[in-house]
Amino acid sequence: EINGRKIFCQGANWVPADSIPARVSKDKYERLLTEALNLNYNMLRVWGGGIYENPLFYSLCDEKGIMLFHDFMFACEMYPDDDPVFLKSVEDEAVKVLHRLRNHPSIMLWTGGNEFEEGWPDIWHKCTDRFYIEKISRGVLPRAVRKLDPDRAYRSCSPTGGPHPRSEFYGDSHTPTPNATQREILDYKTYARDVTRFISEFYYMTSCPSLETIREYLDSDPDRQSRAWLHHTNVQHSNINPPLNALYKNPDNLPLDEYIEASQVLHGETVKFIYDHYRRRLDTCGGALLWMFNDCWGTVGWTPIDYCLRRKALFYYIKRALAPVSLVFREEEGGLSIWVVNTSRDRVSGTLHSGRYKWRGEVVQKEKARRIDVAAGSSQQVARVHTGLGYLWNQIGSFYYATVVSKRGETICEGRHLFTSFRGLACVEHSLSPEYYRGITLPAARLATGIRRLGASRYEVTVKSDVLALAVKLSLPDRAVPEDNYFDIFPGTSKTVKVKTGDARTLTSKDIRTEAFNRYISPENELVCRYSDGFKERTR
């Protein structure tokens, strides 16, 4: 709680912003921490495998109201706590760190470091005769905190608590791994079984940065089999290719543009699902922190912002998932429950409209409108609907949509649920002959795009679609930043997005390219339409 108000801690893990820390400028710190606020983050975890940061970092977090979950710099290893000289150096380090940082209000708590408790005796230190950091994490460090920063909490490690450091029932936890096989681990929906009290580090897969960023750090045309590409890919391909194959298509057969877009969109879909799960459990879960927020070099990685500070698709999925008011679907026996999560200060009242629809908007299952009222700082189930499994054609031929509308007719929150994976939508593994799927699979989207100037460097872009358009991407000139991107458009409706150009240049319809992810899923070639007056169409 802060000032008597319960806070859900939502954010990510902070790592050094460059492998050479001296290269991190004041502008980079400012831009990264501003983007953290744009993501609706309120907490960053300073990871114990990194560094005690530049004083500017802490001052900016104080100024912006970003809470810090702060590790001491010990991680994933045993340390020689039987050496008196080493123990004295640790004590000196802790004293200096606490003297320097204890007056920063952004720091919420200290921990002894990262993941060394689970490393002994179960994982990488099974052969050691004892816990070679215990005198530090449960002796030197807590004594220093009690003496020099007594009003702040201290925990011996992250994660820690319960019969095992990753216990779901006590303390904090890191990525749950309840499954033994690679196929089971690739099912990101196992997160929905997790009852963790506070997840201080989680992830599912990695994604590529934009092609522009890749070309900057490779300094050559990208080749996914080259040594340079693999060198700039976290854990090489193991965190990107298996999820792509499980949820979409064989990555080896994808052209580069589809490989990049598919990795980014699937990364967004899966991480949003996980954030949704933890936020829905506001009463029993105190926070969720993604691994990780920022990159220290150019790489295929876990972050929503790449090394060159370009936003990935994940950025926008997270921003929507962590909005003050969000709509969450939960799969249950026989159907779906619909939840409204309200982390704002105000009560939310409105009308829930929901139903099951085909891709072009034909009604499959129309639900009644329901009045809802959700208290501030709460998560509430507002409906439960029967969907069942039904026929295969229902699974790949329809989706569920829900929206909450205010008394003034404004959309408060909205969302959709797909009844199969993107791999299922693409009919990669046919359980029947291909002709059975014709006419029911996700069609290509016809998009019509318009632009209106609002003022100096400010514009409004509107996109219409005739079908459910998934992950619609606005490609804009450099320095033009949309408030939303990779968004869905529901059949026969439009989406309006504000854009800031960052300079005095004029933005026109010719500068904007729109495309839906349908173009990769659908066998047809997508039609991209633009307009300046009256939605005049032009086919690409």
C-alpha positions in Angstrom: 0.0 0.0 0.0 1.0 3.6 -0.6 -0.7 6.3 1.4 -3.4 3.8 2.4 -4.1 2.8 -1.2 -3.5 -0.8 -2.4 -1.2 -0.8 -5.5 -0.7 -3.6 -8.0 2.9 -3.5 -9.0 3.1 -3.8 -12.8 6.4 -3.5 -14.7 9.5 -5.3 -15.7 13.1 -6.0 -14.8 15.7 -3.3 -15.5 19.2 -4.3 -16.8 22.1 -2.0 -17.7 21.0 0.1 -20.7 24.3 -0.7 -22.5 27.0 -3.4 -22.2 29.4 -0.4 -21.8 27.6 1.6 -19.1 29.6 4.8 -19.9 27.8 5.0 -23.2 24.4 5.5 -21.5 23.5 9.2 -21.9 21.1 11.3 -19.9 18.8 11.3 -22.9 18.7 7.5 -23.0 17.8 7.3 -19.3 15.1 9.9 -19.8 13.6 8.2 -22.9 13.6 4.7 -21.3 12.0 5.8 -18.1 9.5 7.9 -19.9 8.6 4.9 -22.0 8.2 2.9 -18.8 5.4 5.3 -17.9 3.9 5.1 -21.4 3.7 1.3 -20.9 1.6 2.0 -17.7 4.5 0.6 -15.6 4.7 1.7 -12.0 7.6 -0.6 -10.9 11.0 -1.7 -12.2 13.2 -4.4 -10.6 16.9 -3.5 -10.6 18.2 -7.0 -11.4 21.0 -8.4 -9.3 23.0 -9.5 -12.3 23.5 -5.8 -13.4 24.9 -2.8 -11.7 24.2 -0.1 -9.1 22.9 2.5 -11.5 24.0 6.0 -12.3 22.6 8.5 -9.7 20.5 10.1 -12.6 18.5 6.8 -12.9 17.4 7.0 -9.3 16.6 10.7 -9.5 14.5 10.2 -12.6 12.6 7.3 -10.9 11.9 9.6 -7.9 10.7 12.3 -10.2 8.5 10.0 -12.3 7.0 8.0 -9.5 8.5 4.7 -10.6 8.9 2.2 -7.7 12.1 0.2 -7.5 12.4 -3.4 -6.3 16.2 -3.4 -5.8 18.5 -6.4 -5.7 22.0 -6.2 -4.3 24.4 -7.2 -7.0 24.6 -11.0 -6.5 23.1 -13.4 -9.0 22.8 -17.0 -10.0 25.9 -18.1 -8.2 27.6 -19.2 -5.0 30.0 -16.7 -3.4 33.0 -17.4 -1.1 31.4 -16.4 2.2 34.0 -18.5 4.0 36.6 -16.0 3.1 36.9 -13.1 5.7 38.5 -10.8 3.2 35.7 -11.3 0.7 33.0 -10.8 3.4 34.6 -7.5 4.5 34.6 -6.3 0.9 30.8 -7.2 0.6 30.1 -5.3 3.9 32.0 -2.2 2.6 30.1 -2.4 -0.7 26.7 -2.6 1.1 27.5 0.3 3.4 28.5 2.5 0.5 25.5 1.5 -1.6 23.1 2.2 1.3 24.6 5.5 2.1 24.3 6.6 -1.5 20.8 5.3 -2.2 18.8 5.2 1.0 17.3 8.7 0.6 15.7 7.9 -2.8 11.9 7.4 -2.1 11.6 5.3 -5.3 13.3 2.3 -3.6 10.6 0.1 -2.1 12.6 -2.8 -0.8 16.0 -4.5 -0.9 16.8 -8.2 -1.8 20.0 -10.1 -1.4 20.2 -10.8 -5.1 18.8 -13.0 -7.9 18.0 -16.7 -8.0 20.9 -18.1 -6.0 18.6 -19.7 -3.4 16.9 -21.9 -6.0 20.3 -22.8 -7.4 21.2 -24.6 -4.3 20.7 -27.4 -3.8 18.3 -28.2 -6.6 19.8 -26.8 -9.8 23.3 -25.7 -10.7 25.0 -26.1 -7.4 23.9 -29.6 -6.4 27.4 -30.7 -5.8 28.4 -28.0 -3.3 28.6 -29.0 0.4 26.7 -26.0 1.7 25.0 -22.8 0.7 28.0 -20.6 -0.1 26.3 -17.2 0.1 24.2 -17.6 3.2 26.5 -15.6 5.4 26.1 -12.7 2.9 22.4 -12.9 2.1 21.2 -13.8 5.6 24.0 -12.1 7.6 26.1 -9.2 6.2 23.4 -7.6 4.0 20.4 -7.7 6.4 22.6 -6.3 9.2 23.7 -3.4 7.0 20.1 -2.7 6.0 18.8 -2.8 9.6 21.5 -0.4 10.6 21.5 2.1 7.7 18.0 1.8 6.1 15.8 0.3 8.9 12.5 1.5 7.4 12.8 -0.5 4.3 12.0 -4.2 3.9 14.8 -6.7 3.1 14.4 -10.2 1.6 17.3 -12.7 1.4 16.8 -13.3 -2.3 14.5 -13.0 -5.3 12.7 -15.3 -5.4 12.4 -16.6 -1.9 9.7 -17.9 0.5 8.0 -21.2 1.3 9.3 -24.7 1.1 11.0 -23.9 -2.3 12.2 -20.4 -3.4 9.7 -20.5 -6.3 6.8 -21.4 -4.1 3.5 -20.1 -5.4 2.1 -19.7 -1.9 4.7 -17.5 -0.1 6.9 -14.6 -1.0 7.7 -13.8 -4.6 8.3 -16.2 -7.5 9.9 -16.3 -10.9 8.7 -17.9 -14.2 6.7 -21.0 -13.2 8.0 -24.1 -14.9 5.6 -26.9 -13.9 6.1 -29.0 -17.1 8.8 -31.4 -17.9 8.7 -31.6 -21.7 9.5 -29.0 -24.4 6.0 -29.3 -25.8 4.4 -28.7 -22.4 6.6 -25.7 -21.7 5.6 -24.2 -25.0 2.0 -24.0 -23.8 1.9 -20.5 -22.4 -1.6 -21.0 -21.1 -0.1 -23.0 -18.2 0.4 -19.6 -16.6 -3.3 -19.6 -16.0 -2.8 -22.3 -13.4 -0.2 -20.2 -11.5 -1.4 -18.8 -8.1 1.8 -16.9 -7.3 1.5 -14.1 -4.8 4.0 -11.8 -6.6 5.8 -12.8 -9.8 9.0 -10.7 -9.8 10.3 -12.2 -13.1 8.4 -13.9 -15.9 8.7 -14.4 -19.6 7.6 -16.7 -22.4 9.5 -16.1 -25.7 11.7 -13.6 -27.4 11.0 -11.5 -30.5 13.0 -9.7 -33.2 13.5 -6.0 -33.2 12.5 -4.0 -36.3 14.4 -4.6 -39.5 15.8 -1.0 -39.2 17.4 -1.9 -35.8 18.7 -5.3 -37.1 20.4 -3.6 -39.9 22.0 -1.1 -37.5 23.6 -3.7 -35.3 24.5 -6.3 -37.9 25.8 -3.7 -40.4 24.9 -6.1 -43.2 21.9 -7.7 -44.8 20.3 -10.1 -42.2 20.9 -13.8 -42.6 19.2 -15.9 -39.9 21.8 -18.7 -40.4 24.8 -16.4 -40.2 27.2 -16.4 -37.1 26.4 -12.7 -36.6 22.6 -13.2 -36.5 23.0 -16.2 -34.0 25.5 -14.2 -31.9 22.8 -11.4 -31.6 20.1 -13.9 -30.6 19.5 -14.7 -26.9 20.0 -18.4 -26.4 20.4 -18.5 -30.1 17.1 -19.8 -31.6 15.7 -21.8 -28.6 13.5 -18.9 -27.3 12.0 -17.9 -30.6 11.8 -20.7 -33.1 10.1 -23.4 -30.9 7.3 -21.0 -29.9 6.8 -19.8 -33.5 6.5 -23.4 -34.6 4.1 -24.3 -31.8 1.9 -21.3 -32.2 2.2 -20.3 -35.8 4.2 -21.9 -38.6 7.6 -23.6 -39.2 10.0 -20.7 -38.8 12.5 -22.2 -41.2 10.0 -21.6 -44.0 9.2 -18.0 -43.2 10.6 -15.1 -45.2 12.3 -12.5 -43.1 9.5 -9.9 -42.9 7.0 -12.6 -41.8 9.5 -14.0 -39.3 10.0 -10.6 -37.7 6.3 -9.7 -37.6 5.1 -13.1 -36.4 7.7 -13.2 -33.5 6.6 -9.7 -32.4 2.9 -10.3 -32.6 3.0 -13.7 -30.9 5.3 -12.2 -28.2 2.6 -9.6 -27.6 -0.3 -12.1 -27.6 1.4 -14.4 -25.1 2.8 -11.7 -22.7 -0.6 -9.9 -22.6 -2.3 -13.2 -21.7 0.1 -13.6 -18.8 -0.2 -10.0 -17.5 -4.0 -10.4 -17.8 -3.9 -13.5 -15.6 -2.0 -11.9 -12.8 -4.0 -8.6 -12.9 -7.2 -10.5 -12.8 -6.1 -11.9 -9.5 -5.7 -8.5 -7.8 -7.0 -9.9 -4.5 -4.3 -12.6 -4.2 -1.5 -11.3 -6.4 0.5 -8.2 -5.6 2.4 -7.7 -8.8 3.9 -8.9 -12.1 7.3 -7.9 -13.5 8.3 -9.0 -17.0 11.8 -10.3 -17.9 12.9 -7.8 -19.2 12.4 -4.1 -19.9 15.4 -2.9 -21.8 18.3 -4.3 -23.9 22.0 -3.8 -23.3 22.9 -4.4 -27.0 21.3 -5.2 -30.3 19.6 -8.5 -30.0 16.6 -10.8 -30.5 15.3 -10.5 -27.0 12.5 -10.3 -24.4 12.0 -6.6 -24.3 9.2 -4.3 -25.5 11.7 -1.7 -26.6 14.8 -2.6 -28.6 18.4 -1.4 -28.1 17.9 1.5 -30.5 14.8 2.5 -28.5 12.3 1.5 -31.2 9.0 0.1 -29.9 8.2 -3.5 -30.7 4.6 -4.8 -31.1 5.0 -6.1 -27.5 5.1 -2.5 -26.3 1.5 -1.8 -27.4 0.1 -5.2 -26.2 1.6 -4.4 -22.7 0.2 -0.9 -22.7 -3.3 -2.2 -23.4 -3.0 -5.0 -20.9 -1.9 -2.6 -18.1 -4.4 0.1 -18.8 -6.1 1.4 -15.7 -9.3 -0.4 -16.8 -9.0 -3.6 -18.9 -11.1 -6.5 -20.0 -9.9 -10.0 -19.5 -11.3 -13.4 -20.8 -10.8 -16.5 -18.7 -11.3 -20.0 -20.3 -13.4 -22.2 -18.0 -15.3 -25.4 -18.2 -18.0 -25.0 -20.9 -17.3 -21.4 -21.7 -15.6 -18.1 -20.8 -15.8 -15.8 -17.9 -15.4 -12.1 -18.6 -13.6 -9.8 -16.1 -13.1 -6.1 -15.7 -9.9 -5.1 -14.0 -10.0 -1.6 -12.5 -6.7 -0.4 -11.0 -7.8 3.2 -11.3 -8.9 5.5 -8.4 -12.5 5.7 -9.7 -15.4 3.3 -9.8 -16.3 2.1 -13.3 -19.9 1.9 -14.4 -21.3 1.1 -17.8 -22.8 -1.5 -20.0 -21.2 -4.7 -21.1 -21.9 -5.8 -24.7 -20.6 -9.2 -25.9 -21.1 -11.9 -28.4 -19.6 -14.5 -30.7 -19.2 -13.5 -34.3 -17.8 -14.7 -37.6 -14.9 -12.9 -39.2 -17.1 -10.6 -41.2 -19.3 -9.7 -38.3 -22.2 -12.2 -38.7 -23.7 -13.1 -35.3 -23.1 -16.6 -34.0 -24.1 -16.0 -30.4 -25.6 -12.7 -29.2 -25.5 -12.0 -25.5 -27.7 -9.6 -23.6 -26.4 -6.2 -22.6 -25.4 -6.2 -18.9 -25.0 -3.2 -16.5 -21.7 -3.4 -14.6 -20.3 -1.5 -11.7 -16.7 -2.2 -10.6 -15.1 -0.6 -7.6 -11.8 1.2 -7.7 -8.8 -1.1 -7.2 -10.7 -4.3 -7.8 -11.1 -7.1 -10.3 -14.6 -8.4 -10.9 -16.3 -11.1 -13.0 -19.0 -9.3 -14.9 -20.3 -12.2 -17.1 -20.0 -15.9 -17.8 -21.0 -17.2 -21.2 -21.4 -20.7 -22.5 -19.4 -21.4 -25.6 -18.5 -25.0 -25.5 -16.2 -26.7 -27.9 -18.7 -27.0 -30.8 -17.6 -28.0 -34.2 -14.2 -27.4 -35.7 -15.7 -24.9 -38.1 -16.8 -22.8 -35.1 -13.4 -22.9 -33.6 -11.5 -21.6 -36.7 -14.4 -19.5 -38.1 -15.4 -17.2 -35.2 -14.2 -15.2 -32.2 -15.7 -13.7 -29.1 -15.9 -10.0 -28.5 -16.8 -7.9 -25.5 -16.8 -4.2 -24.8 -17.8 -1.9 -21.9 -19.4 1.3 -22.9 -20.0 4.3 -20.6 -23.3 6.2 -20.2 -22.1 8.7 -22.8 -21.4 6.0 -25.3 -17.6 6.0 -25.0 -15.7 2.7 -25.0 -14.1 2.1 -21.6 -12.4 -1.2 -22.5 -12.7 -4.0 -25.0 -11.2 -7.3 -26.0 -11.5 -10.4 -28.1 -10.9 -14.1 -27.5 -9.8 -16.5 -30.3 -10.9 -20.2 -30.0 -7.7 -21.5 -31.6 -4.0 -20.4 -32.0 -2.7 -18.5 -34.9 -1.4 -21.9 -36.1 -5.0 -23.1 -36.1 -6.2 -20.0 -37.9 -3.6 -20.6 -40.6 -4.7 -24.2 -41.0 -1.1 -25.4 -40.8 -2.1 -28.9 -39.6 -5.3 -29.9 -41.3 -7.3 -32.5 -39.5 -9.5 -32.7 -42.6 -8.9 -32.1 -46.3 -8.1 -28.4 -47.1 -11.4 -28.0 -49.1 -13.3 -28.3 -45.8 -11.9 -25.0 -44.6 -12.6 -22.9 -47.6 -14.9 -20.0 -46.8 -14.6 -20.2 -43.0 -10.9 -19.3 -42.4 -9.8 -15.8 -41.4 -10.1 -13.6 -44.6 -7.7 -11.0 -45.7 -8.6 -7.5 -44.4 -9.5 -4.6 -46.6 -8.2 -1.6 -44.7 -9.2 2.0 -45.4 -7.0 4.7 -43.8 -7.6 8.4 -43.3 -5.7 11.3 -41.6 -6.8 14.5 -39.9 -4.5 17.2 -38.6 -5.2 18.3 -35.0 -2.5 20.9 -34.6 1.2 21.4 -34.8 2.9 18.0 -35.0 -0.4 16.3 -33.9 -2.6 14.1 -36.1 -5.4 11.7 -35.9 -5.3 8.5 -38.1 -8.5 6.4 -38.6 -8.4 2.9 -40.0 -11.6 0.9 -41.1 -11.9 -2.8 -41.8 -14.5 -5.0 -43.3 -13.5 -8.1 -41.3 -11.8 -8.8 -38.0 -8.3 -7.3 -38.6 -5.7 -8.7 -36.3 -2.7 -6.7 -35.1 -3.1 -3.8 -37.5 0.3 -2.1 -37.9 0.7 1.6 -38.7 4.0 2.1 -40.4 5.0 5.8 -40.1 8.0 7.9 -40.9 10.8 8.2 -38.3 10.0 10.4 -35.3 6.3 9.9 -35.8 4.9 8.0 -32.8 1.4 6.6 -32.5 -0.4 6.3 -29.1 -1.5 2.8 -30.1 -0.4 0.2 -32.7 -0.7 -3.5 -33.5 -4.4 -3.2 -32.6 -7.5 -5.2 -33.6 -10.3 -3.7 -35.6 -13.7 -5.4 -35.4 -15.8 -6.1 -38.5 -17.3 -3.0 -40.0 -15.8 -0.6 -37.4 -12.9 1.8 -37.3 -10.1 2.6 -34.9 -8.8 6.2 -34.4 -5.2 6.7 -33.2 -3.4 10.0 -32.3 0.1 10.5 -33.7 2.8 12.9 -32.8 5.4 13.6 -35.4 8.1 15.0 -33.2 9.0 17.7 -35.7 7.4 20.3 -38.0 7.0 18.1 -41.0 3.5 17.5 -42.4 2.1 14.0 -42.2 0.0 12.9 -45.2 -1.8 9.7 -46.2 1.1 8.9 -48.5 3.4 8.7 -45.4 1.2 6.0 -43.8 1.2 2.3 -44.6 -1.3 0.0 -42.8 -1.4 -3.8 -42.8 -3.1 -6.4 -40.7 -1.5 -9.7 -39.6 -4.3 -11.3 -41.6 -2.1 -10.9 -44.6 0.3 -13.6 -43.3 -2.4 -15.9 -41.9 -4.7 -15.7 -44.9 -4.0 -17.5 -48.2 -5.3 -14.4 -50.1 -3.2 -11.3 -50.8 -4.3 -8.5 -48.5 -5.8 -5.4 -49.9 -4.5 -2.2 -48.3 -6.7 0.9 -48.9 -6.0 4.5 -48.2 -8.1 7.7 -48.3 -7.7 11.4 -47.9 -11.3 12.4 -48.7 -14.3 10.1 -48.6 -12.3 6.9 -48.1 -11.2 6.6 -51.7 -9.8 3.2 -52.1 -6.5 2.2 -53.6 -5.4 -1.4 -53.9 -1.9 -2.6 -53.3 
